[in-house]
Amino acid sequence: MARLCLLLLIWVLPAIGLRAQHLQHPSEQLDLAGEWQVNESLSDEVPLLPGEAVALARASGLVQAGTRKAGPVRGPDPLGMTRVRNVLRSAIEAAVRLTIVQKGTALALTGSDGRTLSIVPDGRETRHELDGVRYTIASHWKPPILTIAREFEDGTMMSQTFASFDDPRQLVATTTIHHSRIVGDPITLTRVYEMVEDRHPR
């Protein structure tokens, strides 16, 4: 999996406009600390999340909401999916700016909303709750990729990979979102971050 992510990074970086005299490779060290800001010109546009297209169509009146039939509900719970979608949307918007504090392999990632996620990439699963939504997180470090995987109670899964680069100093994060019960390609978002204040030792 990590090898696949590395190959994807090497393929994606030139395509999104990184200008360099030679193709650089991700750092083999877990070195993510700093104040990071998204470079919009080098990053993907934020996509619609699962169910948002239908929600927007209903809000505009293009699609009428159906009437739920009596009996047991099969498939994802629409209300639960909406709550999860709101959490994901807030997390994506807050991640335009990241503050990452690193002590050894322990990391604390704080978004622009002030919320902090503390992780130790040892593969262990931890349980969390945010805005009434329960989910688990498991993270691991396999050079040169840090992966943070979330699984929500409605079956939605979000995986984030992070890789750092030294010349120029950048952080590349790729987010993949899909639902286990929804057929279709996963949603992906690749962002390139640059340091607000370069604290990397020379």
JORA-V593039 format. One record per helix or strand of 2 or more residues. SS is the DSSP state (hx for helix, st for strand). FROM is the first residue (numbers start at 1). TO is the last residue. If there is no record, write none. Layout:
# JORA-V593039
ss = {SS,SS}
from = {FROM,FROM}
to = {TO,TO}
This chain:
# JORA-V593039
ss = {hx,st,hx,hx,hx,st,st,st,st,st,st,st,st,st}
from = {2,34,40,52,78,97,106,116,122,133,145,156,169,187}
to = {15,38,42,60,94,103,110,120,130,142,152,166,179,197}
